[in-house]
Amino acid sequence: MNTIAVRDYLLGLQTRIIDALQAADGKPFLRDAWTREPGDRLTGDGITRLIEEGDLFERGGCNFSHVRGATMPLSATQHRPDLAGAPFEAQGVSLVLHPRNPHVPTVHMNVRLFAALPAGREAVSWFGGGMDLTPIYGYEADAVHFHRANRAALAPFGADLYPRFKRWCDEYFFLKHRTEPRGIGGVFFDDFAEGGFDNGFALMRAVGDAFLDAYLPIIERRRDTSYGERERDFQAYRRGRYVEFNLVWDRGTHFGLHSGGRTEAILMSMPPLARWRYDWQPEPGSAEARLYSDFLRPRDWADEPEAR
């Protein structure tokens, strides 16, 4: 289990992504390097990269962390109860971007390695990650492109992985209390150890390396689309759903908060502004209504014809 190679890859991935995002936005991302010393609930280090009030991104971040803890939190052992209470090591890169223009979709990406270190037993490691797209105003071309990029990234590892991870993404990023998807999905995987460490590491790299090709063309296609107060208002309303999911259902958020992680970095995923209304419904036939009727439902996007 070569965790040093994983760390080197993740740091390089963060740098590549930040360089591309800074070039797209035109403004620099803040850099906050941090260390947790022995005696804290977690030890380790990381680098937080954050932008607020950018030209393209109203708020966003891409964070690296590499931590160790004495006891695995419950949120990390739901599928592995035999490892409850074991020491652990976790490292990963997590990204969330909230664009200013409502026609540019919000995006989330994460790749990670988790290792449990039970006393008297060999370390047990697994990989996780994925990426998903959350449009405010839906465009078929964006959904098709994003899903095809994910399918291409996973293709070398078997034709079954993309449909499997897509279904997992559709099921995971779902607001059960709203009976509503968070967005149009992508891919999601967790507890992945098939084929051993080297295969899992290669798959994680494939997903991480696919992110910029999956998202940057969508930015360039939509960033100059005109919008007004109506679109910004709907954006704030839909961002409320993002907040609900992350605080109520997201295992990564729960793990970070329950394990003693850095709260400011964990809540980097929150949008700068959000809004709630009582039992609001979009006007029938509107662009807002089309998000619900055409996009917030499972579709085999990668197999659909391209549209504008």
C-alpha positions in Angstrom: 0.0 0.0 0.0 2.0 3.0 -1.3 0.3 5.9 0.3 3.2 8.2 -0.6 2.4 7.7 -4.3 -1.2 8.5 -3.6 -0.3 11.7 -1.8 2.0 12.8 -4.6 -0.7 12.2 -7.2 -3.4 14.1 -5.2 -1.2 17.1 -4.6 -0.4 17.2 -8.3 -4.1 16.9 -9.2 -5.0 19.8 -6.9 -2.3 22.0 -8.5 -3.4 21.1 -12.1 -7.0 21.8 -11.3 -6.3 25.1 -9.5 -4.1 26.3 -12.3 -6.9 25.6 -14.8 -9.6 27.2 -12.7 -7.6 30.3 -12.0 -7.0 30.7 -15.7 -10.7 30.4 -16.4 -11.7 32.8 -13.7 -8.9 35.4 -13.9 -8.6 35.7 -10.2 -6.3 33.8 -7.8 -7.5 31.2 -5.3 -6.5 31.7 -1.7 -4.0 29.2 -0.4 -4.1 28.0 3.2 -1.7 25.3 4.2 -2.4 23.7 7.6 -1.0 21.1 10.0 -2.6 19.2 12.8 -0.2 18.4 15.6 -0.2 15.3 17.8 -2.7 15.7 20.6 -5.5 16.8 18.3 -8.3 14.4 17.4 -6.7 14.3 13.9 -3.1 14.6 12.9 -1.8 15.4 9.5 -1.8 18.3 7.0 -3.5 19.7 4.0 -3.9 22.6 1.6 -7.2 24.6 1.3 -7.6 26.5 -2.0 -10.6 28.8 -2.1 -12.1 31.5 -4.2 -14.9 34.0 -3.2 -16.3 36.7 -5.4 -14.4 35.6 -8.5 -15.5 36.8 -11.9 -16.6 33.3 -12.9 -16.9 31.5 -9.6 -19.0 33.2 -6.9 -17.6 30.7 -4.4 -15.6 27.5 -4.7 -12.7 25.5 -3.5 -10.4 22.5 -4.1 -9.0 21.0 -1.0 -6.3 18.4 -0.2 -6.1 16.7 3.1 -4.1 13.8 4.6 -5.0 12.9 8.1 -4.8 10.1 10.7 -7.1 9.4 13.6 -7.2 7.1 16.5 -10.8 5.9 16.0 -12.8 5.6 12.8 -16.1 7.6 13.0 -19.3 5.8 12.5 -19.9 7.5 9.2 -16.9 5.7 7.8 -17.9 2.2 8.9 -21.5 1.9 7.7 -20.4 -0.8 5.3 -17.5 -2.2 7.3 -18.8 -2.6 10.9 -15.9 -5.0 11.8 -13.5 -2.0 11.5 -15.4 0.2 14.0 -13.0 1.8 16.4 -9.8 1.1 14.4 -7.2 3.8 13.8 -7.3 5.1 10.3 -5.6 7.2 7.6 -7.5 9.2 5.0 -6.3 11.4 2.1 -8.1 13.0 -0.8 -8.9 15.9 -3.0 -12.4 17.4 -2.8 -13.8 20.2 -5.0 -17.0 22.2 -5.2 -17.6 25.1 -7.5 -20.6 27.5 -7.4 -20.5 29.7 -10.6 -22.0 33.2 -10.6 -23.8 32.7 -13.9 -26.9 30.5 -13.3 -26.4 28.9 -16.7 -23.1 27.4 -15.6 -23.8 24.4 -13.5 -22.4 23.7 -10.0 -20.0 20.8 -9.9 -18.6 18.5 -7.3 -15.6 16.2 -7.6 -13.8 14.0 -5.0 -11.2 11.3 -5.1 -9.9 9.6 -1.9 -8.1 6.8 -0.3 -9.1 5.4 3.1 -7.1 2.9 5.2 -8.2 1.2 8.4 -5.3 0.1 10.6 -6.8 -2.4 13.1 -4.4 -3.7 15.8 -3.0 -7.1 15.0 -4.3 -7.2 11.5 -3.2 -6.1 8.1 -4.3 -2.6 6.9 -7.6 -2.6 5.0 -7.7 0.1 2.3 -10.2 1.2 -0.3 -10.8 4.0 -2.8 -13.7 6.3 -3.4 -14.8 9.3 -5.4 -16.6 10.5 -8.4 -18.0 13.7 -9.8 -21.5 15.1 -10.3 -23.2 18.0 -12.0 -26.0 20.2 -10.6 -27.5 22.6 -13.2 -29.8 25.4 -12.4 -30.9 25.7 -16.0 -30.6 22.4 -17.9 -28.9 21.9 -21.2 -28.9 18.4 -22.8 -25.5 19.0 -24.5 -23.8 19.7 -21.1 -25.3 16.6 -19.6 -24.3 14.4 -22.5 -20.8 15.7 -22.6 -20.3 15.3 -18.8 -21.5 11.7 -18.7 -19.6 10.7 -21.8 -16.4 12.0 -20.3 -17.1 9.9 -17.2 -17.9 6.8 -19.2 -14.7 7.2 -21.2 -12.6 7.6 -18.0 -14.0 4.3 -16.6 -14.0 2.3 -19.9 -10.5 0.8 -19.4 -11.6 -0.8 -16.2 -14.6 -2.6 -17.6 -17.8 -1.8 -19.4 -19.9 -2.5 -16.3 -18.3 0.2 -14.1 -19.9 3.3 -15.7 -23.5 2.2 -15.5 -22.9 0.8 -12.0 -21.2 4.0 -10.8 -23.8 6.2 -12.5 -26.6 4.3 -10.8 -24.8 4.6 -7.5 -24.5 8.4 -8.1 -28.2 8.8 -9.0 -29.1 6.9 -5.8 -26.6 8.7 -3.5 -27.1 12.3 -4.5 -30.8 12.1 -3.8 -32.7 14.2 -1.3 -34.9 11.6 0.4 -36.9 14.1 2.3 -37.8 15.9 -1.0 -37.9 12.7 -3.2 -35.8 14.7 -5.6 -32.3 14.3 -7.2 -29.7 16.9 -6.4 -28.7 17.2 -10.0 -28.1 15.2 -13.2 -25.6 12.9 -11.6 -22.3 11.6 -12.9 -20.4 8.8 -11.2 -19.9 7.9 -7.6 -18.1 5.0 -6.0 -17.0 4.1 -2.5 -15.4 1.1 -0.7 -13.7 0.2 -3.9 -11.0 -2.4 -3.6 -11.6 -4.7 -6.6 -8.5 -5.9 -8.3 -6.3 -4.8 -5.4 -4.6 -1.5 -4.4 -2.9 -0.8 -7.8 -6.1 -1.2 -9.7 -8.1 1.0 -7.3 -5.4 3.6 -7.4 -5.4 3.6 -11.3 -9.2 4.0 -11.3 -9.1 6.8 -8.8 -6.5 8.6 -11.0 -8.6 8.1 -14.1 -11.6 9.8 -12.5 -9.5 12.7 -11.1 -7.7 13.2 -14.5 -11.1 13.3 -16.3 -12.5 16.2 -14.3 -11.1 19.2 -16.3 -12.1 17.6 -19.7 -15.6 16.9 -18.3 -16.2 20.4 -16.9 -14.2 23.1 -18.6 -16.0 22.8 -22.0 -19.3 23.4 -20.2 -17.9 26.5 -18.6 -16.8 27.9 -21.9 -20.2 27.1 -23.6 -22.3 28.8 -20.9 -20.3 31.5 -19.2 -21.4 34.3 -21.5 -25.1 33.4 -21.5 -27.1 36.4 -20.4 -29.1 36.3 -17.1 -31.1 38.6 -14.9 -32.7 38.9 -11.5 -35.2 36.0 -12.2 -32.4 33.6 -13.0 -30.4 34.6 -9.9 -33.4 34.2 -7.7 -34.0 30.7 -9.0 -30.3 29.9 -8.5 -30.5 30.9 -4.9 -33.6 28.7 -4.4 -31.9 25.7 -6.0 -28.8 26.3 -4.0 -31.0 25.7 -0.9 -31.4 22.1 -2.1 -27.6 21.8 -2.3 -27.3 23.0 1.3 -30.0 20.5 2.5 -28.3 17.5 0.9 -24.8 18.3 2.1 -25.9 18.9 5.7 -28.5 16.2 6.0 -27.3 13.3 3.8 -23.7 13.7 2.7 -21.4 11.1 4.3 -18.3 13.1 3.5 -19.6 16.2 5.3 -20.6 14.0 8.3 -17.3 12.2 8.4 -15.4 15.5 8.4 -17.5 17.1 11.1 -17.7 13.9 13.3 -13.9 13.2 13.1 -12.8 16.7 14.1 -11.9 18.0 10.7 -11.4 21.7 9.8 -15.0 23.1 9.8 -14.2 26.0 7.5 -12.7 23.7 4.9 -15.5 21.1 5.2 -18.2 23.8 4.7 -16.3 25.1 1.6 -19.0 23.2 -0.3 -21.7 25.6 0.8 -22.9 28.2 -1.7 -22.5 31.9 -0.8 -26.2 32.6 -0.9 -29.3 30.3 -0.7 -33.0 30.8 -0.4 -36.0 28.9 0.8 -39.7 29.4 0.0 -42.8 27.6 1.3 -44.1 25.1 -1.2 -42.9 27.0 -4.2 -43.7 25.6 -7.7 -42.3 26.9 -11.0 -44.6 28.3 -13.6 -45.7 25.5 -16.0 -43.8 25.5 -19.3 -41.0 27.8 -18.0 -37.3 27.1 -18.1 -37.4 26.6 -14.4 -40.1 23.9 -14.7 -38.1 22.2 -17.4 -35.3 21.6 -14.9 -37.7 19.4 -12.9 -39.5 17.7 -15.8 -36.5 17.0 -18.1 -33.4 16.9 -15.9 -34.1 16.0 -12.3 -34.9 12.4 -13.2 -32.6 9.5 -14.2 -31.6 9.5 -17.9 -29.0 7.5 -19.8 -27.3 10.7 -20.7 -24.2 9.1 -22.3 -26.3 7.3 -24.8 -28.4 10.3 -25.8 -27.7 12.3 -29.0 -25.8 15.5 -28.6 -27.9 18.7 -28.5 -27.2 22.4 -28.2 
